[in-house]
Amino acid sequence: SDHSEEESPPVFCVDGVQYLYIKIGGVYFVATSRKNVSPALVLEFLSRVANIIKDYCGVLNEESIRQNFVLLYELLDEIIDYGVPQNTATDVLKRYLLNRPILPEQLPMKSSNILAKREGKAPVISKSVLSKDTDGKKGEIFVDIVEKLSITFNSSGYVQNSAIDGSIQVKSYLSGRPLVKIALNEDLQIAGRNDQYSSYGSNYGVLLDDCNFYEHCNLDNFDIDRTITLNPSQGEFALMNYRTTREIRPPFRVTTSLNDSAPFKAELVMKVRAEFAQRIVAPALTVSIPVPKSTISVSFPQTGEKSKQGQQAPGTFQEKEKKISWTLKKVQGGSEHIVVARVSLNSESSVSLKKEFGPVSLQFNLPLFNSSRLQVKYLQILNQSTEKGQNPARWIRYMTESS
């Protein structure tokens, strides 16, 4: 609506035209139709187009699209004809392309690529499937376990409900499509799946409510030893998507208190504790909370207490949205952070007014951590040449982010 800054729904109709869109990497992918098409089909197609662009350009952002406009026009000409999708296979499309990608010199660290560079960790992926290896290697393969958390705490910091939407993302630059074998936790249990792991609900092991797999993977041995085999095509794809609402370990725990400091003032105190190992550092953490519409102003007094990193979180009040937010940088595991806000109101504080505070929300990206405990135990590349210097690089990485 005109009076709101909220984004439009992903599917809407105006003057008989159906609009469908997704937003990835700050870029909108939009499809239009005058016919009643399947929204799921079109959104999946747009998502696949976005992945193809990322496969060929190395990174998906406004700059890469601008620099590779001719290549992308050529790609779209092969992907879709007269509004009908024709081919979305990355390795097949390579046969018909004449142009080569222009890779941006400086690439932003986004999504699952925000990973620690220290201690030999995997580099940020910014490689095109059209690039040729110049170091003599037979390519490389990345496996990212990316989880999005949605957790509700009560004011005392206890978890009321939680959910994880996770995905095992594979990005392959292997030549010759060798056979790849990936093993997951042996104690993995999936609801409704008839296998030898029939103790689902016993709170033992990794518990998943539901999952689906990449269409070209082989699951013949999955119910026996939790292994998946496939011949990955070059590019990026989701090997497995999963969801769980079972009890999980939250990376952060939040406790809040709200007190009356004066008839027309309220003091909000929040404590945020990082519940992960000290070796892990969250690049940034944003804490935000809505305040009553009757809020006039907000002040942020110094608490006198600092985190283990010695930083004091700066607070901001967004008057138009009636929201307070704090941003913490480089939050180390085991650290505690206390933030305080004094809210001035144009009406006297009451029980009903206090209910307008909240809920508190956190935005973060946390590398090297996953809440579900789902793990890739090993990654084998079979029937691959073992010549000296020809061993492909294999990277397994973990990322947890706010939903």
N, C-alpha and C positions, 0 to 999 in steps of 0.2 A: 504494500500500500504506500501512498505518497507520504504519509506521516510517520512511516517506520523505515529504519535502515536494514530491516531483516531481508535476507535474500529470498527470491522467489522459489517456489517448490521446483523440484527437478523436472516435473512434467506439468504443463499448463496449456490452456487453449485460449486464443484470442482471435476473434473474427473468423472462426472456422479453420484457423491454422493451428496445428499442434506443435508446440515447442518442447524440446527435450534437451537437457544439457547436463554436463558434469564439469567440475572444476578441479584441475590437477596442476600443482606447481604454479598456481596463480594464473593459469590459462583456462579460459572457458572453451569447451568443445560443444557446439550446438548443432542439433539436427532439427529440421522442420518438415512437416508433412500435412497435406490436406486430407489424407486418409486416416482412418482409425487404426494405426499401427500398434504393435505390441510394445509397450514402454520398456519391458525387460529386455527385449531383443535390441532395441535401439540404444539403450544405455550400455548394454554389454558391448555393442559394436563400437560406440564412442570410446569406451574404456580400452578396447583392443586397439583402436586407432592411436590413442595416446601412448600405449605401450610400444607400438611400432615406431612412432616418431622418436621415442626415447631410445629404442634399439638402434636406430640409424643415426641419430644426432648425438648420441652419447649422454645427453642431458635434456630435460624438458623444461624450458622456460621461454620467456618472451624473446630474449636475445638469440637463442638457438633457432627459434622459428623464423625470426627475421633474416638471419644469415643463411638459412637453408631453404628459403622459400621455393626455389626452383626444384630442389630435390623433393620437397614435400608435395609440390604440385604433381610431380611425376609419380610419387607414391599413391596419392589419392586417385589419380587416373587409373592405376592398376587395381586399387582396392575396391572401388565402387564404379558402376556404370549405370547411367540413367536412374540413379537412386537405388539401385539394387546391389548389395554387397557381393563381391566376387571372390576375393581372396584376402585372408588376413594372416597368412603364414609368413613369418619373417624370412625364413630361409628360402621359400619359393619366390618371394618378391625380388630377391637379390638377382635373379636371372634376367629380369626385365629392366633394371636400372642402369642408366648411363652416367648419371651425375654422381659425384662423391661429396661426402659431408664436409662442412667447414666447422671444426670444433672450436667453441669459445675458449679464449686463452685462460680466463679465470672462471671457474665453475663454482656455484654455491653449493654448500653442504645441506642437502634436503632429505627429509623422510628417513628411510632406513640407511641412508648413506652417512648420517651423522654418527660416526664411529671414532673410537679413540685411535689416533695415529701412532701413539707411543707404543713401545714394547713390541714392535713388529706386527701390529694389528693391520688388518686388511685396508688397502687404500680406498679412497672414494672412487666409485665407478664412474668414469666419464669417457668410456670407450665405445666406438661404433662397431656394429657387426661387420661393416665394410672395411674396417681397419685391418691391416696385415701385420702379423707379429714380425718385429725386426730384431728380437733378441734371441732367436733360435728356439724358443719354446713352442710347444704344441698347444698353446692357448691356456685358458684358465676358466674356472667355474666358481661362482659365488652362491652360497646358500644363506639366506637371511631369514631368521625367525623373528617376525614382527608382530607384536601384540598391542592391541588398543584396549585400554582399561576403562571401565565405567564402574565406579565404586561410590556408595552412599554411606557416609559416617553419621552417627548421631553426635550430639554436642560433646559427649565424653570421649569421642575418638574410637568408638567401637563400630565395626562394619555391620551395617544393616542389610545391605544386599550388594552384590557385585557380579560383574560379567566381563568376560574376555572374548574379544573377537580377534582371532589370530590367523596368521597366514605364513606358510613357508614359501618364500619367494626364491626362485632359481634364476640366475642370469648366467648363461653359458656362452663362452667364446671358444669352445672346443671344436677342433677341426675333425671332420670325418664322422661325426655323430657316433662316438663310441658308446658302449653300454655302461651306464652309471648305476651304482647300487648305493642306496641311502638307507641307513638303519636308524630307527627311532627307539625311544625307551621301551624296554621289554615289559615294563609294568604299566604300559599305556592301556587304558580301558575306554571303550567307546560305547555309549548307550545304544541299545537296539541292534548291536552287531553280534551275530552268532559265531562265536569262536571260543577258543580254549580259555580266554580271559573272561570268564562268565561271572566274576565276582564284582561286577560293577555296582557301585553304591556302598561298598565296604570301606570307603575312605582310604583305600590302599592304592598307592601309585598315582599316576596322572589320569585324571578323570575328565573326559570330554562328553558334552551333551550331544554334539553332532559334528559331522565333518564331511567334506567332499574332496575328491581328488582330481588331478589333471587328467584329462580324457585319454592321453596317450601313455599313461604309466601302467606298469604291470603289477598287479596286486596278488598274484598267485600265492606268494609266500607271506603276505602281510599278516594273515591270521595265525601264522605259525611262529614267525620270528620277528614280526614288525619291520620287515625290510620292503623297500620299494625299488623296482628296477625300471629304467627307461632309457631310451636313446634321445637325449635332449637336442632339439633343434637350437640353432643360435638365436639369442635374444632372451627376453625376460618373460617369465610366466609363473603362475601360482601353482606350485606342486600340490599344496593342500591348504584348504581353508577350514577353520574349526572354531567352535564356540563352546564355552563352559561357563556355568553359573555356580560351580561348586566353590567351596571355601578356598580362598587364595591368600597369598602373602602380599599385602599392599606395599608398594615402594615408599609411600609417605603416609604418615598418620597425623590427623589434624584434630586438635581440641580447641574449643571456643568458649568464651564467657562474655556475657553482656551485662553491664551494670549501669545503674543510674548515678551519674556523677553530679547532676543538678536537675531541677524540674524540667528543663528543656534541653538536656544534654544526656547522651549515653556514651559509655566507653566500651569499645570492642577490643578484646584481647584474644589473639589467636597464636597457638603454638604449633609449629610444623616440625615434625621429626622425620629425618631420612632413615628408613628402616632397612637399608641395604648395606653391603660391605663397604668398609672404608676405602678400599682400592677403587671403587666406582665413583665417578663424579658426574652429576647431571649438569650439562652445559648451562641451562637456565631453568628457572622455575617461576611461574607467574601464579600468584594467589589473588583471586578476585571474589567479591561478595556484593550482591545488590543491597542497597539501603532504602529506607522508606522514601516515598515520594515527597514527604514533607521536610526532607533534609535541606538545610540552608547552606551549611558549610561543613568541612571536615578538616581537622588538624591532625598532624602526625607527630606526637611527642617522641623524643628519644627515650628508649626503654632503659638504657644503661647496660643492657645485656647484649652481647654480640655472639655471633655464631663462632664455631671453631675456626672458621676462616677469617674472623675478625671483621666481618662486614655488617653494616646496618642497612636493612632493606629500605629503599626509598618508596614512599607511598604516593599514589595519585588518586584524585577524585574526578571522575568523569561526570560532570554535572548533568549533561544532557541525558545520559543513560542511567543516572543515579546509581553509580557503581564505584566501588573502591577497589584498587588493585595494587599489589606489591610485586616487584620483580627481584628475584635473587639470582645471582650468577655463580656458577661453579659450586653447586651444592654437593658437599662431600658426604659419603655414607656415614651414618652415626651422628651427624650434626643436628643441633636443634636451633630453630629460629623463632623468635617471638616478635610479632608485629602488633602495634597498638594504633587505634584510630579513635579520636574523640569527635562525635557527631553532634552537630547543633541542629535542633528541630524547631519548626515554627508552631508546634503543638506539644502539649505536655506528654511525656513518655507514659505509655500504658502497656498492658499485656498484649492488646491487639496490635499496637504499633510495633512492639518487639517482634511479632511474627512476620513483619515485612522484611526483617533482616534475613539474608541468605536466599538460597543455599550457597555455601562456599564451593568454589570450583578451582581446580588446579590444571595448569597447562604445562607440559614438560615433554622432553625426549630423554630417555635414559638408556645409554648403550651398555652392552655386556650384562644385561639383566632380563630375566623373563619370569613372570609371576606364576605361570601354569606349571613350571618345571619341565615342560616338554623340551627334549633335547635331540640333536642329531648325534648319535653315538659314533658313527663313522661314515665316511664318504669314499667309496672305491670307484676307480675308473678302470673297467675291465677291457679286455681285447684291445689295449692301447699299446703303441710302440714304446718300448722301454730303452730306447737308445740314449746314450749319454747326452744330457742337456735337453732331452725331449720330454721330461716329466712335467705334465701340466700342473699349474698352481691350483690349490684348492683352499677356499676360504669359507669358514662357517662362522656366522656372526649373529648376535642377538640384539634386539632393540625393543624397548617398551615405551609407549607413548600414551598420552591422555587421549580419550575418545573425543 
